[in-house]
Amino acid sequence: MANPFGNLYLIPVPIHEGEASFSIPKGVIERVKQLNHFVVENEKTARKMIRCIYPEVSQPDLTLSILDKNTPTTGIESLLSPCQKGISIGLMSEAGVPAVADPGSRLVEAAHQKNIKVIPLVGPSSILLALMASGLNGQSFAFNGYLPIDSNDKKRTVLELEKRSFSFGQTQIFMETPYRNDKMFEFLLKILGNETLLSVAVELNGDKEYIKTLPVSMWKTTTSPDLHKRPAIFSILKK
């Protein structure tokens, strides 16, 4: 018996403003054109992205529901009500792939629990792009999300990640809020060992994309990149 529910499509969006055709496959664009219901983090930016992918879309015909870090758990299931009526919906993050370092993972979990088919679509991931371009170990790696804000907790976490990278030969990937990137970079140069490799990937897929991997000792003698308010991914590996 066929599943009577609609599908939950996980729709990647560009990780940097620009032509969607550069990073979003044609098949994904065609799928977006078939959907009228979306779950998004921010309605304004989501509508802008949909218009970028699908310029002729009738915005009033779209139904956008909000799922962000403040959405209560009790409100998650109701977001799937279109699927339960046989209508497919699309889940979109603010940038990149949904449900990775993104509140959308809660909707995906609920969809599985309700036997709603989850279909991930191909698109850009800043995490994987940064890893690809880092030259660090792509066979074994871990994404650690955002590090603690408290300096003492952050120091303990960075040292633990450095130790883990050495013990297991595992690339450790993490990120920071863009306006704190410069401080994070300075912090890493103070805490990490000189031989540890540090990769910095900034504004991936953008016109001002910057990617560089160097031992910490060489970073200390290199002009520091301007990271302020620029989306960045940090990766480390101690060999």
Buried (B, 14 or more C-beta within 10 A) or exposed (E): EEEEBBBBBBBBBBBBBEEBEEBBBEEBBEBBEEBBBBBBBBEEBBBEBBBBBBEEBEEEEBEBBBBEEEBEEEEBBEBBEBBBEEBBBBBBBBBBBBBBBBBBBBBBEBBEEEEBBBEBBEBBBBBBBBBBBBBBBEEEBEBBEEBEEEEEEBBBBBEEBBEBBBEEBBBBBBBBEBEBBBEBBEBBBEBBEEEBBBBBBBBBBBEEBBBBBBBBBEBEEEEEBEBEEBBBBBBBBBE
